[in-house]
Amino acid sequence: MSLLRSHRNFGTIPRASGAAAAALKARAAAWEVPLVETPGALSLFVWGCELRLVPDSDAVRIELSAPEARLIGTLQDSATELFAEAGLEVAWDRVDAGALAPGLSLMRVRSVTQRSPGFIRVRLSGPDAARFGTGSLHFRLLLPPPGRAPVWPRIGATGRTEWPVGADALHRPVYTVADHGDGWLDFDIFRHAGSPTCTWALSRPEGAEVGVIGPGGGWCPEAARLHLFGDETALPAIARMLDLARGEVTAHVRAACPDLGPLAADPRVTRCDDLLAALAQADLGQGSFVWFAAEAGQARQARQHLLARGMNRKAFTAAAYWG
Ligand SMILES: Cc1cc2nc3c(=O)[nH]c(=O)nc-3n(C[C@H](O)[C@H](O)[C@H](O)COP(=O)(O)OP(=O)(O)OC[C@H]3O[C@@H](n4cnc5c(N)ncnc54)[C@H](O)[C@@H]3O)c2cc1C
């Protein structure tokens, strides 16, 4: 993604510059993202975007800049919410009230196939599919409640995204783009008990409209030596990263052998039953980056283990994919 922040929007908060600055500082700390203070401005940087506060004599001017139009909308949503939490209302120069939520594309289910014993492959088609093949690996799937016409999230008059609630509330799991092409994208659903997404995928949804919001969650980390660890839910992301990695890369995957597909014969891939034991045995030398994704408790233990080994926080990611 280009870091040229050519998309912009502006807003104003009357008075209360101290409160606005405090709210922005608190959010930067909560999100663990950079905050830069200069004599005339305070800037928070996130998703390649900048949220800048410029105090004026009797107001605070807010300047949003982003590399993509949809990220301006996402940042506007977050800014409206974070200042509202501090009791401050932003008057935006521009609000696309009534438009679909930023980053939301509506697509149709083209096919559903049994990819392997443990995975269902879904192909979606729509003119926006190409947008999901670059920049970030993941997206949020929006499924309406069974039997109900979809009500999609839209931008409200304040700049905040209004999500359907109650009987129209959407199921919103995160998936990884497994493959993509001209006007289509594929994702692979791991079959597990109690999964509304599996129930939906097995209900013959071909032709149905679904929402796809994103992409998000980052790209393949740049590293001389990339060490990947993940369970079944991380298998699609690991497969993508094995293709994308430019340095040396190895992967430990906890999944059944038939679900590995071509990766079963890839010398860079080791199937294992205990991801934490595999992580403990990994040789993490200079230039290593560790990527770990699994159930929340396992991700927490992986993070603790890596910190205890003296690994720099910037040299690993330990993500909760479920639970
Ligand atoms: C960045 C990211 C990328 C992801 N990519 C993929 C992907 O490509 N493919 C994929 O299959 N998953 C992926 N996941 C995981 C997926 O989002 C979760 O498994 C999610 O819970 C699936 O929604 P659901 O409708 O199946 O179940 P939910 O309604 O979310 O949960 C229902 C119940 O199932 C349990 N559950 C959820 N996942 C599992 C599991 N794996 N094993 C056992 N029980 C489980 C929950 O704890 C809950 O009790 C990803 C997650 C993240 C954060």
The ligand as an SDF file (V2000), in Angstrom:
LIG
                    3D

 53 58  0  0  0  0  0  0  0  0999 V2000
   -6.8180  -12.3480   11.2180 C   0  0  0  0  0  0  0  0  0  0  0  0
   -7.6300  -13.6400   11.2910 C   0  0  0  0  0  0  0  0  0  0  0  0
   -7.6840  -14.4680   10.1800 C   0  0  0  0  0  0  0  0  0  0  0  0
   -8.4280  -15.6580   10.2220 C   0  0  0  0  0  0  0  0  0  0  0  0
   -8.4780  -16.4570    9.1050 N   0  0  0  0  0  0  0  0  0  0  0  0
   -9.2130  -17.6100    9.1410 C   0  0  0  0  0  0  0  0  0  0  0  0
   -9.3320  -18.4530    7.9840 C   0  0  0  0  0  0  0  0  0  0  0  0
   -8.8390  -18.1220    6.8860 O   0  0  0  0  0  0  0  0  0  0  0  0
  -10.0430  -19.6220    8.0930 N   0  0  0  0  0  0  0  0  0  0  0  0
  -10.6370  -19.9930    9.2920 C   0  0  0  0  0  0  0  0  0  0  0  0
  -11.2590  -21.0730    9.3330 O   0  0  0  0  0  0  0  0  0  0  0  0
  -10.5590  -19.2090   10.3910 N   0  0  0  0  0  0  0  0  0  0  0  0
   -9.8790  -18.0320   10.3380 C   0  0  0  0  0  0  0  0  0  0  0  0
   -9.8170  -17.2290   11.4410 N   0  0  0  0  0  0  0  0  0  0  0  0
  -10.4980  -17.6910   12.6680 C   0  0  0  0  0  0  0  0  0  0  0  0
  -12.0080  -17.4070   12.6410 C   0  0  0  0  0  0  0  0  0  0  0  0
  -12.2410  -16.0070   12.5270 O   0  0  0  0  0  0  0  0  0  0  0  0
  -12.6260  -17.9250   13.9450 C   0  0  0  0  0  0  0  0  0  0  0  0
  -12.4630  -19.3230   14.0540 O   0  0  0  0  0  0  0  0  0  0  0  0
  -14.0930  -17.5510   14.0730 C   0  0  0  0  0  0  0  0  0  0  0  0
  -14.4900  -17.8350   15.3740 O   0  0  0  0  0  0  0  0  0  0  0  0
  -14.9530  -18.3070   13.0780 C   0  0  0  0  0  0  0  0  0  0  0  0
  -16.3090  -17.9530   13.2670 O   0  0  0  0  0  0  0  0  0  0  0  0
  -17.4350  -19.0660   13.4800 P   0  0  0  0  0  0  0  0  0  0  0  0
  -18.6900  -18.5660   12.8840 O   0  0  0  0  0  0  0  0  0  0  0  0
  -16.9010  -20.3710   12.9580 O   0  0  0  0  0  0  0  0  0  0  0  0
  -17.5360  -19.2340   15.0390 O   0  0  0  0  0  0  0  0  0  0  0  0
  -17.9040  -18.1850   16.2160 P   0  0  0  0  0  0  0  0  0  0  0  0
  -19.3350  -17.7810   16.1820 O   0  0  0  0  0  0  0  0  0  0  0  0
  -16.8910  -17.0880   16.2090 O   0  0  0  0  0  0  0  0  0  0  0  0
  -17.6560  -19.0870   17.4740 O   0  0  0  0  0  0  0  0  0  0  0  0
  -18.5310  -20.1710   17.8450 C   0  0  0  0  0  0  0  0  0  0  0  0
  -17.7920  -21.0750   18.8190 C   0  0  0  0  0  0  0  0  0  0  0  0
  -16.7670  -21.7680   18.1250 O   0  0  0  0  0  0  0  0  0  0  0  0
  -15.5330  -21.6410   18.8120 C   0  0  0  0  0  0  0  0  0  0  0  0
  -14.4380  -21.6880   17.8340 N   0  0  0  0  0  0  0  0  0  0  0  0
  -14.0630  -20.7180   16.9810 C   0  0  0  0  0  0  0  0  0  0  0  0
  -13.0310  -21.1540   16.2160 N   0  0  0  0  0  0  0  0  0  0  0  0
  -12.7650  -22.4190   16.6120 C   0  0  0  0  0  0  0  0  0  0  0  0
  -11.8160  -23.4000   16.2210 C   0  0  0  0  0  0  0  0  0  0  0  0
  -10.9250  -23.1320   15.2590 N   0  0  0  0  0  0  0  0  0  0  0  0
  -11.8160  -24.5920   16.8290 N   0  0  0  0  0  0  0  0  0  0  0  0
  -12.7260  -24.8720   17.8010 C   0  0  0  0  0  0  0  0  0  0  0  0
  -13.6630  -23.9830   18.2280 N   0  0  0  0  0  0  0  0  0  0  0  0
  -13.6630  -22.7690   17.6480 C   0  0  0  0  0  0  0  0  0  0  0  0
  -15.6580  -20.3000   19.5230 C   0  0  0  0  0  0  0  0  0  0  0  0
  -14.7580  -20.2150   20.6080 O   0  0  0  0  0  0  0  0  0  0  0  0
  -17.0980  -20.3100   19.9550 C   0  0  0  0  0  0  0  0  0  0  0  0
  -17.2640  -21.0460   21.1420 O   0  0  0  0  0  0  0  0  0  0  0  0
   -9.1100  -16.0330   11.4190 C   0  0  0  0  0  0  0  0  0  0  0  0
   -9.0590  -15.1790   12.5240 C   0  0  0  0  0  0  0  0  0  0  0  0
   -8.3290  -13.9930   12.4610 C   0  0  0  0  0  0  0  0  0  0  0  0
   -8.3000  -13.0900   13.6640 C   0  0  0  0  0  0  0  0  0  0  0  0
  1  2  1  0
  2  3  1  0
  2 52  2  0
  3  4  2  0
  4  5  1  0
  4 50  1  0
  5  6  2  0
  6  7  1  0
  6 13  1  0
  7  8  2  0
  7  9  1  0
  9 10  1  0
 10 11  2  0
 10 12  1  0
 12 13  2  0
 13 14  1  0
 14 15  1  0
 14 50  1  0
 15 16  1  0
 16 17  1  0
 16 18  1  0
 18 19  1  0
 18 20  1  0
 20 21  1  0
 20 22  1  0
 22 23  1  0
 23 24  1  0
 24 25  2  0
 24 26  1  0
 24 27  1  0
 27 28  1  0
 28 29  2  0
 28 30  1  0
 28 31  1  0
 31 32  1  0
 32 33  1  0
 33 34  1  0
 33 48  1  0
 34 35  1  0
 35 36  1  0
 35 46  1  0
 36 37  1  0
 36 45  1  0
 37 38  2  0
 38 39  1  0
 39 40  1  0
 39 45  2  0
 40 41  1  0
 40 42  2  0
 42 43  1  0
 43 44  2  0
 44 45  1  0
 46 47  1  0
 46 48  1  0
 48 49  1  0
 50 51  2  0
 51 52  1  0
 52 53  1  0
M  END
$$$$
